[in-house]
């Protein structure tokens, strides 16, 4: 019964792609090209265009301007934002080291707040 559901889902996705692209093709072979993920031209030209505008700061520059967040205790929980729709999966970060720990999703830095 589960395999029937998967087959039906794949057929629906394939029909959706046919409708959107105007081509009949196999879902598996076309998903990457349809999304643009496999196209290095798109990524390169978009990145080049974005990097030419020096009036705007890069995301890494913006996140590095945020000072490390002080946390009581040894573990920080990062969700990226207080609004779940704008955040990321919860990441538990160990703060045992002296240098700031970095969230792997958003780049926010956390340090243990020592009261002594």
CNS distance restraints for C-alpha pairs under 8 A (distance, minus, plus):
assign (resid   1 and name CA) (resid   5 and name CA) 6.65 0.50 0.50
assign (resid   2 and name CA) (resid   6 and name CA) 6.47 0.50 0.50
assign (resid   3 and name CA) (resid   7 and name CA) 6.14 0.50 0.50
assign (resid   4 and name CA) (resid   8 and name CA) 6.08 0.50 0.50
assign (resid   5 and name CA) (resid   9 and name CA) 6.05 0.50 0.50
assign (resid   6 and name CA) (resid  10 and name CA) 6.11 0.50 0.50
assign (resid   7 and name CA) (resid  11 and name CA) 6.16 0.50 0.50
assign (resid   8 and name CA) (resid  12 and name CA) 6.19 0.50 0.50
assign (resid   9 and name CA) (resid  13 and name CA) 6.17 0.50 0.50
assign (resid  10 and name CA) (resid  14 and name CA) 6.06 0.50 0.50
assign (resid  10 and name CA) (resid  27 and name CA) 7.31 0.50 0.50
assign (resid  11 and name CA) (resid  15 and name CA) 6.15 0.50 0.50
assign (resid  12 and name CA) (resid  16 and name CA) 6.16 0.50 0.50
assign (resid  13 and name CA) (resid  17 and name CA) 6.23 0.50 0.50
assign (resid  13 and name CA) (resid  27 and name CA) 6.93 0.50 0.50
assign (resid  14 and name CA) (resid  18 and name CA) 6.23 0.50 0.50
assign (resid  14 and name CA) (resid  25 and name CA) 7.51 0.50 0.50
assign (resid  14 and name CA) (resid  26 and name CA) 6.69 0.50 0.50
assign (resid  14 and name CA) (resid  27 and name CA) 4.88 0.50 0.50
assign (resid  15 and name CA) (resid  19 and name CA) 6.21 0.50 0.50
assign (resid  16 and name CA) (resid  20 and name CA) 6.15 0.50 0.50
assign (resid  17 and name CA) (resid  21 and name CA) 5.81 0.50 0.50
assign (resid  17 and name CA) (resid  22 and name CA) 7.77 0.50 0.50
assign (resid  17 and name CA) (resid  23 and name CA) 7.77 0.50 0.50
assign (resid  17 and name CA) (resid  27 and name CA) 7.23 0.50 0.50
assign (resid  18 and name CA) (resid  22 and name CA) 5.25 0.50 0.50
assign (resid  18 and name CA) (resid  23 and name CA) 5.06 0.50 0.50
assign (resid  18 and name CA) (resid  24 and name CA) 5.16 0.50 0.50
assign (resid  18 and name CA) (resid  25 and name CA) 6.99 0.50 0.50
assign (resid  19 and name CA) (resid  23 and name CA) 7.46 0.50 0.50
assign (resid  25 and name CA) (resid  29 and name CA) 7.77 0.50 0.50
assign (resid  25 and name CA) (resid  30 and name CA) 6.90 0.50 0.50
assign (resid  26 and name CA) (resid  30 and name CA) 6.24 0.50 0.50
assign (resid  27 and name CA) (resid  31 and name CA) 5.87 0.50 0.50
assign (resid  28 and name CA) (resid  32 and name CA) 7.94 0.50 0.50
assign (resid  29 and name CA) (resid  33 and name CA) 7.80 0.50 0.50
assign (resid  30 and name CA) (resid  34 and name CA) 5.89 0.50 0.50
assign (resid  31 and name CA) (resid  35 and name CA) 6.23 0.50 0.50
assign (resid  32 and name CA) (resid  36 and name CA) 6.37 0.50 0.50
assign (resid  32 and name CA) (resid  37 and name CA) 5.81 0.50 0.50
assign (resid  32 and name CA) (resid  38 and name CA) 5.83 0.50 0.50
assign (resid  33 and name CA) (resid  37 and name CA) 6.68 0.50 0.50
assign (resid  33 and name CA) (resid  38 and name CA) 5.86 0.50 0.50
assign (resid  33 and name CA) (resid  39 and name CA) 6.98 0.50 0.50
assign (resid  36 and name CA) (resid  42 and name CA) 7.08 0.50 0.50
assign (resid  39 and name CA) (resid  43 and name CA) 6.78 0.50 0.50
assign (resid  40 and name CA) (resid  44 and name CA) 5.85 0.50 0.50
assign (resid  41 and name CA) (resid  45 and name CA) 5.93 0.50 0.50
assign (resid  42 and name CA) (resid  46 and name CA) 5.93 0.50 0.50
assign (resid  43 and name CA) (resid  47 and name CA) 5.94 0.50 0.50
assign (resid  44 and name CA) (resid  48 and name CA) 5.94 0.50 0.50
assign (resid  45 and name CA) (resid  49 and name CA) 5.99 0.50 0.50
assign (resid  46 and name CA) (resid  50 and name CA) 6.09 0.50 0.50
assign (resid  47 and name CA) (resid  51 and name CA) 6.02 0.50 0.50
assign (resid  48 and name CA) (resid  52 and name CA) 6.24 0.50 0.50
assign (resid  49 and name CA) (resid  53 and name CA) 7.16 0.50 0.50
assign (resid  57 and name CA) (resid  61 and name CA) 5.93 0.50 0.50
assign (resid  57 and name CA) (resid  62 and name CA) 6.36 0.50 0.50
assign (resid  58 and name CA) (resid  62 and name CA) 6.34 0.50 0.50
assign (resid  59 and name CA) (resid  63 and name CA) 6.18 0.50 0.50
assign (resid  60 and name CA) (resid  64 and name CA) 6.07 0.50 0.50
assign (resid  60 and name CA) (resid 107 and name CA) 7.89 0.50 0.50
assign (resid  61 and name CA) (resid  65 and name CA) 6.51 0.50 0.50
assign (resid  62 and name CA) (resid  66 and name CA) 7.26 0.50 0.50
assign (resid  63 and name CA) (resid 107 and name CA) 6.53 0.50 0.50
assign (resid  63 and name CA) (resid 108 and name CA) 6.63 0.50 0.50
assign (resid  64 and name CA) (resid 107 and name CA) 7.99 0.50 0.50
assign (resid  64 and name CA) (resid 108 and name CA) 7.89 0.50 0.50
assign (resid  66 and name CA) (resid 108 and name CA) 7.43 0.50 0.50
assign (resid  67 and name CA) (resid 109 and name CA) 7.37 0.50 0.50
assign (resid  68 and name CA) (resid 100 and name CA) 6.78 0.50 0.50
assign (resid  68 and name CA) (resid 108 and name CA) 7.12 0.50 0.50
assign (resid  68 and name CA) (resid 109 and name CA) 4.68 0.50 0.50
assign (resid  68 and name CA) (resid 110 and name CA) 5.03 0.50 0.50
assign (resid  68 and name CA) (resid 111 and name CA) 6.27 0.50 0.50
assign (resid  69 and name CA) (resid 108 and name CA) 7.83 0.50 0.50
assign (resid  69 and name CA) (resid 109 and name CA) 6.17 0.50 0.50
assign (resid  69 and name CA) (resid 110 and name CA) 4.66 0.50 0.50
assign (resid  69 and name CA) (resid 111 and name CA) 6.11 0.50 0.50
assign (resid  70 and name CA) (resid 110 and name CA) 5.99 0.50 0.50
assign (resid  70 and name CA) (resid 111 and name CA) 5.09 0.50 0.50
assign (resid  70 and name CA) (resid 112 and name CA) 5.70 0.50 0.50
assign (resid  70 and name CA) (resid 113 and name CA) 5.15 0.50 0.50
assign (resid  71 and name CA) (resid  75 and name CA) 7.82 0.50 0.50
assign (resid  71 and name CA) (resid  76 and name CA) 6.52 0.50 0.50
assign (resid  71 and name CA) (resid 110 and name CA) 6.88 0.50 0.50
assign (resid  71 and name CA) (resid 111 and name CA) 6.15 0.50 0.50
assign (resid  71 and name CA) (resid 112 and name CA) 5.04 0.50 0.50
assign (resid  71 and name CA) (resid 113 and name CA) 5.30 0.50 0.50
assign (resid  72 and name CA) (resid 112 and name CA) 6.03 0.50 0.50
assign (resid  72 and name CA) (resid 113 and name CA) 5.31 0.50 0.50
assign (resid  72 and name CA) (resid 114 and name CA) 7.47 0.50 0.50
assign (resid  73 and name CA) (resid 112 and name CA) 6.45 0.50 0.50
assign (resid  73 and name CA) (resid 113 and name CA) 7.42 0.50 0.50
assign (resid  74 and name CA) (resid  94 and name CA) 6.00 0.50 0.50
assign (resid  74 and name CA) (resid  95 and name CA) 5.08 0.50 0.50
assign (resid  74 and name CA) (resid  96 and name CA) 6.20 0.50 0.50
assign (resid  74 and name CA) (resid 112 and name CA) 6.42 0.50 0.50
assign (resid  75 and name CA) (resid  92 and name CA) 6.50 0.50 0.50
assign (resid  75 and name CA) (resid  93 and name CA) 5.50 0.50 0.50
assign (resid  75 and name CA) (resid  94 and name CA) 4.76 0.50 0.50
assign (resid  75 and name CA) (resid  95 and name CA) 5.75 0.50 0.50
assign (resid  76 and name CA) (resid  92 and name CA) 5.66 0.50 0.50
assign (resid  76 and name CA) (resid  93 and name CA) 5.01 0.50 0.50
assign (resid  76 and name CA) (resid  94 and name CA) 6.54 0.50 0.50
assign (resid  76 and name CA) (resid  95 and name CA) 7.10 0.50 0.50
assign (resid  76 and name CA) (resid 110 and name CA) 7.07 0.50 0.50
assign (resid  77 and name CA) (resid  90 and name CA) 6.50 0.50 0.50
assign (resid  77 and name CA) (resid  91 and name CA) 5.61 0.50 0.50
assign (resid  77 and name CA) (resid  92 and name CA) 4.54 0.50 0.50
assign (resid  77 and name CA) (resid  93 and name CA) 6.23 0.50 0.50
assign (resid  78 and name CA) (resid  90 and name CA) 5.62 0.50 0.50
assign (resid  78 and name CA) (resid  91 and name CA) 5.17 0.50 0.50
assign (resid  78 and name CA) (resid  92 and name CA) 6.48 0.50 0.50
assign (resid  78 and name CA) (resid  93 and name CA) 7.61 0.50 0.50
assign (resid  78 and name CA) (resid 103 and name CA) 6.93 0.50 0.50
assign (resid  79 and name CA) (resid  84 and name CA) 7.62 0.50 0.50
assign (resid  79 and name CA) (resid  87 and name CA) 5.50 0.50 0.50
assign (resid  79 and name CA) (resid  88 and name CA) 5.40 0.50 0.50
assign (resid  79 and name CA) (resid  89 and name CA) 6.04 0.50 0.50
assign (resid  79 and name CA) (resid  90 and name CA) 4.67 0.50 0.50
assign (resid  79 and name CA) (resid  91 and name CA) 6.53 0.50 0.50
assign (resid  80 and name CA) (resid  86 and name CA) 7.47 0.50 0.50
assign (resid  80 and name CA) (resid  87 and name CA) 4.42 0.50 0.50
assign (resid  80 and name CA) (resid  88 and name CA) 5.62 0.50 0.50
assign (resid  80 and name CA) (resid  90 and name CA) 7.96 0.50 0.50
assign (resid  80 and name CA) (resid 105 and name CA) 7.66 0.50 0.50
assign (resid  80 and name CA) (resid 106 and name CA) 6.09 0.50 0.50
assign (resid  80 and name CA) (resid 108 and name CA) 7.78 0.50 0.50
assign (resid  81 and name CA) (resid  86 and name CA) 6.06 0.50 0.50
assign (resid  81 and name CA) (resid  87 and name CA) 4.59 0.50 0.50
assign (resid  81 and name CA) (resid  88 and name CA) 7.66 0.50 0.50
assign (resid  82 and name CA) (resid  86 and name CA) 7.86 0.50 0.50
assign (resid  82 and name CA) (resid  87 and name CA) 7.09 0.50 0.50
assign (resid  83 and name CA) (resid  87 and name CA) 6.30 0.50 0.50
assign (resid  84 and name CA) (resid  88 and name CA) 7.29 0.50 0.50
assign (resid  88 and name CA) (resid 105 and name CA) 6.91 0.50 0.50
assign (resid  88 and name CA) (resid 106 and name CA) 7.90 0.50 0.50
assign (resid  91 and name CA) (resid 103 and name CA) 6.99 0.50 0.50
assign (resid  91 and name CA) (resid 104 and name CA) 7.94 0.50 0.50
assign (resid  93 and name CA) (resid 101 and name CA) 6.99 0.50 0.50
assign (resid  93 and name CA) (resid 102 and name CA) 7.82 0.50 0.50
assign (resid  93 and name CA) (resid 103 and name CA) 7.11 0.50 0.50
assign (resid  94 and name CA) (resid 101 and name CA) 7.35 0.50 0.50
assign (resid  95 and name CA) (resid 100 and name CA) 7.48 0.50 0.50
assign (resid  95 and name CA) (resid 101 and name CA) 6.26 0.50 0.50
assign (resid  95 and name CA) (resid 110 and name CA) 7.33 0.50 0.50
assign (resid  95 and name CA) (resid 111 and name CA) 6.16 0.50 0.50
assign (resid  95 and name CA) (resid 112 and name CA) 5.81 0.50 0.50
assign (resid  96 and name CA) (resid 112 and name CA) 7.65 0.50 0.50
assign (resid  97 and name CA) (resid 101 and name CA) 7.68 0.50 0.50
assign (resid  98 and name CA) (resid 111 and name CA) 7.64 0.50 0.50
assign (resid  99 and name CA) (resid 111 and name CA) 7.10 0.50 0.50
assign (resid 100 and name CA) (resid 109 and name CA) 5.67 0.50 0.50
assign (resid 100 and name CA) (resid 110 and name CA) 5.25 0.50 0.50
assign (resid 100 and name CA) (resid 111 and name CA) 4.88 0.50 0.50
assign (resid 101 and name CA) (resid 109 and name CA) 5.46 0.50 0.50
assign (resid 101 and name CA) (resid 110 and name CA) 5.20 0.50 0.50
assign (resid 101 and name CA) (resid 111 and name CA) 6.46 0.50 0.50
assign (resid 102 and name CA) (resid 107 and name CA) 5.54 0.50 0.50
assign (resid 102 and name CA) (resid 108 and name CA) 5.69 0.50 0.50
assign (resid 102 and name CA) (resid 109 and name CA) 4.49 0.50 0.50
assign (resid 102 and name CA) (resid 110 and name CA) 6.42 0.50 0.50
assign (resid 103 and name CA) (resid 107 and name CA) 4.88 0.50 0.50
assign (resid 103 and name CA) (resid 108 and name CA) 5.45 0.50 0.50
assign (resid 103 and name CA) (resid 109 and name CA) 6.42 0.50 0.50
